[in-house]
């Protein structure tokens, strides 16, 4: 069985709780870290942060390395698949409307046009890039 990664101690429990109150990104995990510093088990502390022990452990590593900055939402938000030039063309395409007689765009139709014009494939369900989770075009 693995041992717990030590948590840096240059932030007090009250500082971590203050961070949790003030941060949109790190709210839950900061509460978990404060609970760990307060002596709570990692399993119970993970529940407070609505996470699992592995995610809490990863957060401890990031917090130890970079402090509160390491707790911000890492949100896997890759660069847009379309270039700046393509992105600048997109509003005109949308404003012009579909050329199949339909009054407004359906997502599947716009995805088809993007694939034909720009060779970029987006999934039908979420408008995200295939193989990724970004909703950015």
LOKE-567966 format. One record per atom (N, C-alpha, C, O): x, y, z; residue number from 1. Coordinates in nm, 3 decimals, always signed. Each point is the difference from the previous one (the first is absolute). Layout:
residues N
       u       v       w   n
       X       Y       Z NUM
...
end
This chain:
residues 137
       u       v       w   n
  +0.084  -0.118  +0.000   1
  -0.084  +0.118  +0.000   1
  +0.088  +0.124  +0.000   1
  +0.096  +0.007  +0.077   1
  -0.125  +0.090  -0.161   2
  +0.080  +0.121  -0.012   2
  -0.017  +0.093  +0.119   2
  -0.099  -0.007  +0.073   2
  +0.197  +0.091  -0.054   3
  -0.009  +0.096  +0.109   3
  -0.049  +0.134  -0.054   3
  +0.011  +0.029  -0.119   3
  -0.066  +0.051  +0.208   4
  -0.051  +0.131  -0.039   4
  +0.113  +0.094  -0.034   4
  +0.105  -0.001  +0.064   4
  -0.127  +0.082  -0.164   5
  +0.097  +0.103  -0.037   5
  -0.013  +0.111  +0.104   5
  -0.110  +0.048  +0.026   5
  +0.222  -0.007  +0.035   6
  -0.008  +0.108  +0.099   6
  -0.051  +0.130  -0.064   6
  +0.034  +0.031  -0.114   6
  -0.114  +0.040  +0.187   7
  -0.056  +0.127  -0.047   7
  +0.084  +0.114  +0.056   7
  +0.031  +0.003  +0.119   7
  +0.006  +0.089  -0.206   8
  +0.080  +0.115  +0.046   8
  -0.074  +0.070  +0.114   8
  -0.123  +0.001  +0.004   8
  +0.198  +0.057  +0.086   9
  -0.060  +0.056  +0.121   9
  +0.017  +0.151  +0.010   9
  -0.026  +0.058  +0.106   9
  +0.069  +0.008  -0.214  10
  +0.016  +0.145  +0.007  10
  -0.132  +0.074  -0.018  10
  -0.003  +0.122  +0.004  10
  -0.105  -0.195  -0.025  11
  -0.135  +0.057  -0.001  11
  -0.076  -0.063  +0.115  11
  +0.002  -0.122  +0.016  11
  -0.068  +0.204  +0.063  12
  -0.076  -0.051  +0.114  12
  -0.137  -0.050  -0.045  12
  -0.043  +0.024  -0.113  12
  -0.023  -0.095  +0.203  13
  -0.135  -0.048  -0.027  13
  -0.090  +0.119  -0.031  13
  -0.079  -0.005  -0.094  13
  +0.090  +0.112  +0.171  14
  -0.087  +0.117  -0.022  14
  +0.031  +0.066  -0.135  14
  -0.092  +0.050  -0.066  14
  +0.220  -0.048  +0.025  15
  +0.033  +0.057  -0.131  15
  -0.060  -0.084  -0.113  15
  -0.051  +0.055  -0.098  15
  +0.056  -0.186  +0.112  16
  -0.059  -0.087  -0.102  16
  -0.152  +0.016  -0.004  16
  -0.060  -0.002  -0.108  16
  -0.001  +0.017  +0.223  17
  -0.146  +0.020  +0.002  17
  -0.037  +0.136  -0.060  17
  -0.102  +0.013  -0.068  17
  +0.185  +0.090  +0.093  18
  -0.023  +0.130  -0.062  18
  +0.011  -0.011  -0.152  18
  -0.080  +0.057  -0.073  18
  +0.181  -0.131  +0.028  19
  +0.016  -0.023  -0.143  19
  -0.122  -0.071  -0.057  19
  -0.048  +0.035  -0.109  19
  -0.003  -0.132  +0.181  20
  -0.117  -0.074  -0.047  20
  -0.121  +0.093  -0.012  20
  -0.078  -0.012  -0.095  20
  +0.061  +0.104  +0.188  21
  -0.113  +0.094  -0.006  21
  +0.013  +0.098  -0.115  21
  -0.101  +0.042  -0.058  21
  +0.223  -0.004  +0.026  22
  +0.019  +0.107  -0.099  22
  +0.023  -0.049  -0.143  22
  -0.004  +0.080  -0.093  22
  +0.028  -0.207  +0.075  23
  +0.038  -0.051  -0.131  23
  -0.114  -0.075  -0.067  23
  -0.066  -0.083  +0.063  23
  +0.043  +0.113  -0.188  24
  -0.095  -0.078  -0.078  24
  +0.064  -0.131  -0.045  24
  -0.065  -0.104  -0.003  24
  +0.193  +0.110  -0.032  25
  +0.068  -0.116  -0.056  25
  +0.037  -0.104  +0.105  25
  -0.017  -0.120  -0.023  25
  +0.066  +0.164  +0.137  26
  +0.062  -0.092  +0.095  26
  -0.085  -0.024  +0.123  26
  +0.050  -0.053  +0.100  26
  -0.175  +0.090  -0.103  27
  -0.085  -0.003  +0.119  27
  -0.002  -0.136  +0.069  27
  +0.038  -0.011  +0.117  27
  -0.081  -0.093  -0.185  28
  -0.018  -0.129  +0.065  28
  +0.132  -0.064  +0.042  28
  +0.011  -0.053  +0.110  28
  +0.087  +0.058  -0.197  29
  +0.127  -0.067  +0.032  29
  +0.071  +0.074  +0.114  29
  +0.070  -0.064  +0.078  29
  -0.086  +0.196  -0.068  30
  +0.060  +0.074  +0.112  30
  -0.062  -0.044  +0.132  30
  +0.069  -0.010  +0.101  30
  -0.199  -0.015  -0.103  31
  -0.065  -0.051  +0.121  31
  +0.057  -0.135  +0.038  31
  +0.023  -0.028  +0.118  31
  +0.000  -0.056  -0.218  32
  +0.059  -0.132  +0.026  32
  +0.138  +0.014  +0.061  32
  +0.033  -0.071  +0.096  32
  +0.049  +0.160  -0.151  33
  +0.135  +0.018  +0.052  33
  -0.002  +0.055  +0.143  33
  +0.081  -0.039  +0.084  33
  -0.174  +0.130  -0.057  34
  -0.015  +0.053  +0.136  34
  -0.037  -0.113  +0.096  34
  +0.049  -0.006  +0.112  34
  -0.137  -0.082  -0.157  35
  -0.041  -0.113  +0.084  35
  +0.118  -0.093  +0.027  35
  +0.014  -0.052  +0.111  35
  +0.071  +0.031  -0.211  36
  +0.119  -0.084  +0.018  36
  +0.091  +0.064  +0.105  36
  +0.049  -0.068  +0.090  36
  -0.026  +0.200  -0.103  37
  +0.086  +0.069  +0.100  37
  -0.063  -0.005  +0.139  37
  +0.071  +0.003  +0.101  37
  -0.202  -0.010  -0.098  38
  -0.072  -0.007  +0.127  38
  +0.003  -0.140  +0.061  38
  -0.046  -0.020  +0.112  38
  +0.101  -0.077  -0.186  39
  +0.014  -0.135  +0.054  39
  -0.100  -0.101  -0.053  39
  +0.002  -0.116  +0.042  39
  -0.089  +0.155  -0.131  40
  -0.098  -0.092  -0.055  40
  +0.068  -0.100  -0.094  40
  +0.103  +0.032  -0.060  40
  -0.158  -0.151  +0.049  41
  +0.056  -0.099  -0.092  41
  -0.013  +0.050  -0.142  41
  -0.090  +0.079  -0.031  41
  +0.178  -0.124  -0.056  42
  -0.004  +0.044  -0.141  42
  -0.128  -0.047  -0.068  42
  -0.054  +0.071  -0.085  42
  +0.006  -0.188  +0.120  43
  -0.124  -0.050  -0.060  43
  -0.117  +0.091  +0.035  43
  -0.079  +0.036  -0.087  43
  +0.069  +0.002  +0.214  44
  -0.109  +0.089  +0.042  44
  +0.019  +0.140  -0.057  44
  -0.097  +0.066  -0.038  44
  +0.222  -0.020  +0.033  45
  +0.028  +0.133  -0.055  45
  -0.036  +0.005  -0.148  45
  -0.049  +0.102  -0.049  45
  +0.073  -0.210  -0.022  46
  -0.034  -0.005  -0.143  46
  -0.151  +0.014  -0.019  46
  -0.046  +0.065  -0.094  46
  -0.031  -0.125  +0.183  47
  -0.147  +0.010  -0.008  47
  -0.045  +0.145  +0.015  47
  -0.093  +0.044  -0.067  47
  +0.158  +0.030  +0.155  48
  -0.033  +0.142  +0.018  48
  +0.019  +0.076  -0.130  48
  -0.080  +0.088  -0.034  48
  +0.185  -0.122  -0.039  49
  +0.030  +0.065  -0.127  49
  -0.073  -0.060  -0.118  49
  +0.024  +0.037  -0.115  49
  -0.115  -0.132  +0.144  50
  -0.075  -0.068  -0.106  50
  +0.093  -0.059  -0.105  50
  -0.020  +0.017  -0.120  50
  +0.122  -0.084  +0.169  51
  +0.099  -0.060  -0.088  51
  +0.039  -0.136  +0.055  51
  -0.061  -0.049  +0.096  51
  +0.161  -0.012  -0.153  52
  +0.050  -0.128  +0.051  52
  +0.141  +0.021  +0.056  52
  +0.058  +0.108  -0.014  52
  -0.006  -0.211  +0.076  53
  +0.131  +0.012  +0.064  53
  +0.111  +0.025  -0.101  53
  +0.095  +0.073  +0.031  53
  -0.104  -0.132  -0.150  54
  +0.104  +0.021  -0.100  54
  +0.004  +0.147  -0.045  54
  +0.107  +0.058  -0.013  54
  -0.224  +0.000  -0.011  55
  -0.006  +0.141  -0.040  55
  +0.052  +0.089  +0.112  55
  +0.069  +0.098  -0.025  55
  -0.104  -0.132  +0.149  56
  +0.052  +0.076  +0.114  56
  +0.152  -0.011  +0.005  56
  +0.069  +0.099  +0.025  56
  -0.016  -0.219  -0.047  57
  +0.144  -0.019  +0.000  57
  +0.067  +0.085  -0.109  57
  +0.102  +0.064  +0.023  57
  -0.161  -0.065  -0.143  58
  +0.053  +0.082  -0.109  58
  -0.003  +0.148  +0.037  58
  +0.092  +0.075  -0.031  58
  -0.201  -0.034  +0.097  59
  -0.012  +0.140  +0.042  59
  +0.104  +0.036  +0.104  59
  +0.053  +0.112  -0.001  59
  -0.023  -0.205  +0.091  60
  +0.106  +0.023  +0.101  60
  +0.133  +0.024  -0.071  60
  +0.074  +0.091  +0.036  60
  -0.044  -0.173  -0.136  61
  +0.125  +0.019  -0.075  61
  +0.003  +0.139  -0.064  61
  +0.101  +0.070  +0.011  61
  -0.210  -0.031  -0.077  62
  -0.003  +0.132  -0.066  62
  +0.009  +0.112  +0.102  62
  +0.070  +0.099  -0.023  62
  -0.139  -0.113  +0.136  63
  +0.004  +0.101  +0.105  63
  +0.140  +0.010  +0.059  63
  +0.049  +0.110  +0.026  63
  +0.015  -0.224  -0.005  64
  +0.135  +0.001  +0.054  64
  +0.098  +0.070  -0.094  64
  +0.091  +0.069  +0.045  64
  -0.110  -0.087  -0.174  65
  +0.091  +0.059  -0.098  65
  -0.024  +0.149  -0.023  65
  +0.095  +0.077  -0.009  65
  -0.221  -0.036  -0.001  66
  -0.029  +0.137  -0.042  66
  -0.093  +0.077  +0.093  66
  -0.037  +0.113  -0.031  66
  -0.001  -0.170  +0.143  67
  -0.090  +0.069  +0.091  67
  -0.141  +0.007  -0.056  67
  -0.039  -0.085  -0.079  67
  -0.038  +0.186  +0.119  68
  -0.139  +0.011  -0.043  68
  -0.019  +0.003  -0.152  68
  -0.104  -0.044  -0.049  68
  +0.202  +0.094  -0.025  69
  -0.011  +0.001  -0.147  69
  -0.018  -0.141  -0.055  69
  -0.067  -0.019  -0.102  69
  +0.126  -0.079  +0.167  70
  -0.010  -0.138  -0.045  70
  -0.136  -0.060  +0.020  70
  -0.029  -0.109  -0.051  70
  -0.058  +0.179  +0.124  71
  -0.134  -0.052  +0.027  71
  -0.104  +0.054  -0.097  71
  -0.114  -0.046  -0.001  71
  +0.152  +0.143  -0.079  72
  -0.096  +0.055  -0.095  72
  -0.041  -0.106  -0.100  72
  +0.076  -0.091  -0.033  72
  -0.197  +0.105  -0.013  73
  -0.054  -0.096  -0.095  73
  +0.091  -0.009  -0.121  73
  +0.026  +0.099  -0.067  73
  +0.023  -0.218  +0.042  74
  +0.090  -0.019  -0.112  74
  -0.077  -0.009  -0.131  74
  +0.059  +0.011  -0.107  74
  -0.189  -0.031  +0.116  75
  -0.086  -0.006  -0.116  75
  +0.071  -0.029  -0.129  75
  +0.070  +0.087  -0.053  75
  -0.084  -0.202  +0.002  76
  +0.069  -0.038  -0.123  76
  -0.062  +0.078  -0.115  76
  -0.096  -0.043  -0.063  76
  +0.153  +0.158  +0.038  77
  -0.055  +0.092  -0.098  77
  +0.104  +0.024  -0.107  77
  +0.071  +0.101  +0.003  77
  -0.060  -0.194  -0.099  78
  +0.103  +0.014  -0.102  78
  -0.026  +0.119  -0.091  78
  -0.107  +0.061  +0.003  78
  +0.205  -0.029  -0.081  79
  -0.013  +0.108  -0.096  79
  -0.114  -0.030  -0.096  79
  -0.027  -0.117  -0.030  79
  -0.040  +0.220  -0.020  80
  -0.107  -0.021  -0.097  80
  +0.053  -0.076  -0.121  80
  +0.114  +0.020  -0.042  80
  -0.196  -0.107  -0.014  81
  +0.040  -0.078  -0.116  81
  +0.003  +0.084  -0.126  81
  +0.074  -0.030  -0.094  81
  -0.153  +0.137  +0.092  82
  -0.001  +0.088  -0.117  82
  +0.105  +0.108  +0.018  82
  +0.024  +0.048  +0.111  82
  +0.039  -0.010  -0.221  83
  +0.100  +0.107  +0.004  83
  -0.071  +0.134  +0.021  83
  -0.122  +0.009  -0.008  83
  +0.200  +0.095  +0.034  84
  -0.058  +0.134  +0.016  84
  -0.074  +0.043  -0.125  84
  -0.108  +0.058  +0.008  84
  +0.166  -0.087  -0.123  85
  -0.064  +0.036  -0.127  85
  -0.133  -0.075  -0.016  85
  -0.100  +0.059  -0.039  85
  +0.101  -0.187  +0.070  86
  -0.123  -0.078  -0.011  86
  -0.105  +0.049  +0.099  86
  -0.118  +0.009  -0.033  86
  +0.161  +0.022  +0.154  87
  -0.093  +0.053  +0.100  87
  -0.061  +0.132  -0.044  87
  -0.117  +0.028  +0.028  87
  +0.197  +0.053  -0.098  88
  -0.053  +0.129  -0.047  88
  -0.101  -0.020  -0.114  88
  -0.087  +0.085  -0.020  88
  +0.097  -0.195  -0.053  89
  -0.095  -0.030  -0.108  89
  -0.130  -0.059  +0.053  89
  -0.104  +0.011  -0.066  89
  +0.108  -0.072  +0.179  90
  -0.115  -0.072  +0.054  90
  -0.124  +0.087  +0.021  90
  -0.109  -0.044  -0.036  90
  +0.118  +0.165  +0.092  91
  -0.120  +0.081  +0.018  91
  -0.074  +0.028  -0.131  91
  -0.123  -0.001  -0.004  91
  +0.198  +0.026  -0.102  92
  -0.064  +0.024  -0.129  92
  -0.073  -0.125  -0.050  92
  -0.110  +0.009  -0.054  92
  +0.172  -0.123  +0.073  93
  -0.064  -0.126  -0.039  93
  -0.131  -0.017  +0.077  93
  -0.103  -0.037  -0.058  93
  +0.108  +0.063  +0.187  94
  -0.120  -0.016  +0.084  94
  -0.106  +0.101  -0.039  94
  -0.118  -0.035  -0.012  94
  +0.157  +0.160  -0.008  95
  -0.096  +0.105  -0.036  95
  -0.066  -0.025  -0.135  95
  -0.119  +0.025  -0.018  95
  +0.196  -0.076  -0.077  96
  -0.053  -0.029  -0.132  96
  -0.104  -0.110  +0.007  96
  -0.097  +0.000  -0.077  96
  +0.115  -0.090  +0.168  97
  -0.096  -0.108  +0.020  97
  +0.028  -0.118  -0.089  97
  +0.083  +0.007  -0.091  97
  -0.151  -0.117  +0.118  98
  +0.020  -0.120  -0.080  98
  -0.053  +0.018  -0.141  98
  -0.094  +0.076  -0.023  98
  +0.154  -0.146  -0.071  99
  -0.041  +0.015  -0.140  99
  -0.093  -0.112  -0.046  99
  -0.017  -0.022  -0.120  99
  -0.042  -0.047  +0.215 100
  -0.090  -0.110  -0.036 100
  -0.147  +0.036  +0.020 100
  -0.086  -0.088  +0.004 100
  +0.056  +0.218  +0.008 101
  -0.138  +0.045  +0.014 101
  -0.052  -0.001  +0.143 101
  -0.114  +0.041  +0.024 101
  +0.193  -0.086  +0.069 102
  -0.041  +0.000  +0.140 102
  +0.020  +0.141  +0.056 102
  +0.098  +0.067  -0.034 102
  -0.190  -0.021  +0.117 103
  +0.003  +0.138  +0.050 103
  +0.115  +0.028  +0.096 103
  +0.049  +0.113  +0.006 103
  -0.005  -0.212  +0.066 104
  +0.111  +0.022  +0.094 104
  +0.085  -0.125  +0.009 104
  -0.040  -0.109  -0.042 104
  +0.158  +0.128  +0.098 105
  +0.096  -0.109  +0.010 105
  -0.044  -0.104  +0.102 105
  -0.052  +0.033  +0.107 105
  +0.073  -0.155  -0.143 106
  +0.000  -0.108  +0.098 106
  +0.147  -0.029  +0.027 106
  +0.084  +0.019  -0.088 106
  -0.055  -0.063  +0.206 107
  +0.140  -0.025  +0.036 107
  +0.066  -0.096  -0.099 107
  +0.114  +0.023  -0.042 107
  -0.183  -0.129  +0.005 108
  +0.057  -0.099  -0.089 108
  +0.035  +0.060  -0.136 108
  +0.099  -0.038  -0.062 108
  -0.183  +0.135  +0.014 109
  +0.027  +0.064  -0.128 109
  +0.123  +0.090  +0.008 109
  +0.084  -0.002  -0.090 109
  -0.073  +0.078  +0.197 110
  +0.115  +0.088  +0.017 110
  +0.128  -0.083  +0.014 110
  +0.105  +0.037  -0.053 110
  -0.114  -0.147  +0.124 111
  +0.116  -0.088  +0.013 111
  +0.043  -0.054  -0.136 111
  +0.119  -0.012  -0.028 111
  -0.216  -0.021  -0.055 112
  +0.030  -0.050  -0.134 112
  +0.072  +0.106  -0.082 112
  +0.098  -0.031  -0.069 112
  -0.145  +0.155  +0.074 113
  +0.063  +0.110  -0.074 113
  +0.143  +0.023  +0.049 113
  +0.092  +0.019  -0.080 113
  -0.074  -0.021  +0.212 114
  +0.134  +0.018  +0.057 114
  +0.093  -0.111  -0.048 114
  +0.115  +0.025  -0.034 114
  -0.166  -0.147  +0.031 115
  +0.083  -0.112  -0.047 115
  +0.035  +0.017  -0.148 115
  +0.114  -0.022  -0.039 115
  -0.212  +0.061  -0.043 116
  +0.025  +0.016  -0.143 116
  +0.094  +0.115  -0.030 116
  +0.092  -0.014  -0.082 116
  -0.113  +0.127  +0.146 117
  +0.082  +0.119  -0.029 117
  +0.136  +0.000  +0.065 117
  +0.100  +0.042  -0.059 117
  -0.095  -0.090  +0.183 118
  +0.122  +0.015  +0.079 118
  +0.067  -0.132  +0.036 118
  +0.106  +0.000  +0.062 118
  -0.167  -0.113  -0.100 119
  +0.053  -0.133  +0.031 119
  +0.018  -0.021  +0.150 119
  +0.097  -0.062  +0.044 119
  -0.192  +0.114  +0.034 120
  +0.001  -0.018  +0.145 120
  -0.129  -0.072  +0.037 120
  -0.110  +0.045  -0.035 120
  +0.124  -0.157  +0.105 121
  -0.113  -0.086  +0.032 121
  -0.042  +0.020  +0.145 121
  +0.080  -0.018  +0.091 121
  -0.207  +0.055  -0.071 122
  -0.056  +0.016  +0.133 122
  -0.104  -0.108  +0.024 122
  -0.071  -0.040  -0.093 122
  +0.061  -0.009  +0.215 123
  -0.100  -0.102  +0.029 123
  -0.139  +0.062  -0.006 123
  -0.017  +0.119  +0.024 123
  -0.080  -0.199  -0.057 124
  -0.137  +0.050  -0.013 124
  -0.064  +0.030  +0.134 124
  -0.081  +0.092  +0.011 124
  +0.116  -0.167  +0.090 125
  -0.070  +0.013  +0.127 125
  +0.030  +0.129  +0.074 125
  -0.092  +0.066  +0.049 125
  +0.218  -0.029  -0.040 126
  +0.037  +0.114  +0.083 126
  +0.061  +0.116  -0.076 126
  +0.022  +0.107  +0.057 126
  +0.004  -0.124  -0.181 127
  +0.068  +0.107  -0.073 127
  +0.146  +0.005  +0.037 127
  +0.068  +0.100  -0.024 127
  -0.020  -0.209  +0.082 128
  +0.141  -0.002  +0.039 128
  +0.081  -0.072  -0.106 128
  -0.053  -0.073  -0.083 128
  +0.183  +0.095  +0.088 129
  +0.087  -0.064  -0.097 129
  +0.004  -0.149  +0.028 129
  +0.000  -0.042  +0.115 129
  +0.003  -0.036  -0.219 130
  +0.011  -0.145  +0.020 130
  +0.132  -0.029  +0.068 130
  +0.105  +0.050  -0.040 130
  -0.114  -0.132  +0.143 131
  +0.121  -0.036  +0.073 131
  +0.035  +0.100  +0.108 131
  +0.101  -0.016  +0.068 131
  -0.181  +0.120  -0.052 132
  +0.025  +0.100  +0.102 132
  -0.128  +0.039  +0.069 132
  -0.106  -0.055  -0.030 132
  +0.115  +0.149  +0.121 133
  -0.119  +0.040  +0.075 133
  -0.025  +0.149  -0.010 133
  -0.084  +0.052  +0.073 133
  +0.153  +0.016  -0.159 134
  -0.014  +0.144  -0.009 134
  -0.126  +0.037  -0.076 134
  -0.032  -0.061  -0.102 134
  -0.038  +0.159  +0.153 135
  -0.116  +0.052  -0.070 135
  +0.037  +0.121  -0.084 135
  -0.085  +0.059  -0.067 135
  +0.214  -0.022  +0.071 136
  +0.046  +0.112  -0.079 136
  +0.010  -0.041  -0.147 136
  +0.039  -0.112  -0.031 136
  -0.074  +0.202  -0.055 137
  +0.018  -0.026  -0.143 137
  +0.137  +0.049  -0.035 137
  +0.041  -0.010  -0.116 137
end
